[in-house]
Amino acid sequence: IYYRCHEDKPVLHVKYYVTPGDRRTLIKDVKEAGLVLYEYYLSLVSKGEQLITDSDTARHFGWDVPKAKRLRQNLTKAGWFRSESFTYSGGRKGITYYLGKEAVMLGANGNWTGKP
């Protein structure tokens, strides 16, 4: 992760990838479709400010919405994905996505938060 400032506009750059070991574990935990969904979520997060929805996911893959929801729930149950909604003072809302076993675990324990 690194920041680059260009013309007074800071940009966050993040390199996301799945290691071969994580890939094998994901397939064991959530099967191949779950791995594909996880990698899709990584691609969305790398673009920044992307809202993850079951309907958009279903449309992207040509799935029905219940399948996208079931696969997301499988990732969540297996500890690979977590989303957390919050509200700033003043009423502005936000959402933090945790991707990966370590991020989900740390986020769930309150040891790390994606809130600014």
Secondary structure, DSSP 4 states (H G I P E B T S, - for coil): -EEEEETTEEEEE------HHHHHHHHHHHHHHHHHHHHHHHHHHHHSSPPP-HHHHHHHHT--HHHHHHHHHHHHHTTSEEEEEEE-TTS-EEEEEEESHHHHHHHHTTS-----
